[in-house]
Amino acid sequence: MERLLRKPEARRCFAVGKTTFEERIVPRLDKVYVGPRTVTFTQTSVERLLEELKAESATYSPAPIDHLRRRRDTDLKAAAEADAAPSQAPKRKAAKQREANTTAT
């Protein structure tokens, strides 16, 4: 007889959280109802899906890093230019002081 795995045990095989397991994994497994609410999964379906996921991850190619570096470099350049720009605060402060001096006299 084939071994049946309950939800927590099956979820540990995939090392994912509850939501990911319910939304992405459970629909792809063979379910066996052992009671009115108790759902178990066959061990062969768990092993089969693990192999499918491994095959999917082998064909996955991440996005090239170059565009991320370019974006980071432009962000750093913009931040450096903003830091190098003279601040307007001293000019405003001096203008307020001149205005206060002219109204006081």
C-alpha positions as CSV (number, residue, x, y, z in Angstrom):
1,M,0.0,0.0,0.0
2,E,1.2,3.5,-0.9
3,R,2.2,5.9,1.9
4,L,-0.1,8.8,2.5
5,L,1.3,12.2,3.7
6,R,-0.8,14.7,5.7
7,K,-0.6,18.4,4.8
8,P,2.1,19.4,7.3
9,E,4.3,16.5,6.3
10,A,3.9,17.2,2.6
11,R,4.5,20.9,3.1
12,R,7.8,20.1,4.8
13,C,8.9,18.2,1.7
14,F,8.6,21.3,-0.4
15,A,9.9,23.7,2.2
16,V,7.3,26.4,1.5
17,G,4.8,28.3,3.7
18,K,1.1,27.6,4.1
19,T,-0.1,30.0,1.4
20,T,2.4,28.9,-1.2
21,F,1.6,25.3,-0.5
22,E,-2.2,25.8,-0.8
23,E,-2.0,28.0,-3.9
24,R,0.8,26.5,-5.9
25,I,1.4,23.0,-4.7
26,V,-1.9,21.4,-3.6
27,P,-3.6,21.7,-7.0
28,R,-0.8,19.7,-8.6
29,L,-0.9,16.8,-6.1
30,D,-3.1,13.7,-6.0
31,K,-5.5,14.0,-3.1
32,V,-6.8,11.2,-1.0
33,Y,-9.7,11.9,1.4
34,V,-9.5,9.8,4.6
35,G,-12.3,11.5,6.3
36,P,-14.9,14.2,5.7
37,R,-12.3,17.0,6.0
38,T,-9.0,15.2,6.3
39,V,-7.0,15.4,3.1
40,T,-3.7,13.5,2.5
41,F,-1.5,13.2,-0.5
42,T,0.2,10.2,-2.0
43,Q,4.0,10.0,-1.6
44,T,4.4,9.2,-5.3
45,S,2.6,12.4,-6.3
46,V,4.8,14.4,-3.9
47,E,8.0,12.9,-5.3
48,R,6.7,13.4,-8.9
49,L,6.0,17.1,-8.3
50,L,9.4,17.6,-6.6
51,E,11.0,16.2,-9.8
52,E,8.9,18.5,-12.0
53,L,9.8,21.5,-9.9
54,K,13.5,20.6,-10.1
55,A,13.2,20.3,-13.9
56,E,11.4,23.7,-14.1
57,S,14.1,25.4,-12.0
58,A,16.9,24.0,-14.2
59,T,15.3,25.7,-17.2
60,Y,14.8,29.0,-15.4
61,S,17.2,31.7,-16.3
62,P,17.3,34.8,-14.2
63,A,17.3,38.3,-15.6
64,P,20.6,39.7,-16.7
65,I,22.4,41.7,-14.0
66,D,23.7,44.4,-16.3
67,H,20.5,46.4,-16.3
68,L,20.4,46.3,-12.5
69,R,24.0,47.6,-12.3
70,R,23.3,50.4,-14.7
71,R,20.2,51.4,-12.7
72,R,22.2,51.3,-9.5
73,D,25.0,53.3,-11.0
74,T,22.7,56.0,-12.4
75,D,20.9,56.2,-9.0
76,L,24.3,56.6,-7.3
77,K,25.4,59.3,-9.8
78,A,22.1,61.2,-9.3
79,A,22.5,61.0,-5.5
80,A,26.1,62.3,-5.8
81,E,25.1,65.2,-8.0
82,A,22.3,66.1,-5.5
83,D,24.9,66.1,-2.7
84,A,27.3,68.2,-4.7
85,A,24.7,70.9,-5.6
86,P,24.9,73.9,-3.4
87,S,22.2,74.2,-0.8
88,Q,19.7,77.0,-1.1
89,A,19.2,77.2,2.7
90,P,22.0,79.7,3.5
91,K,20.8,82.1,0.8
92,R,17.3,82.0,2.2
93,K,18.5,82.6,5.7
94,A,20.6,85.5,4.6
95,A,17.7,87.0,2.7
96,K,15.4,86.8,5.7
97,Q,18.0,88.5,7.9
98,R,18.4,91.3,5.4
99,E,14.6,91.7,5.2
100,A,14.4,91.8,9.0
101,N,17.1,94.4,9.2
102,T,15.5,96.7,6.7
103,T,12.1,96.6,8.4
104,A,13.6,97.2,11.8
105,T,15.3,100.5,10.8
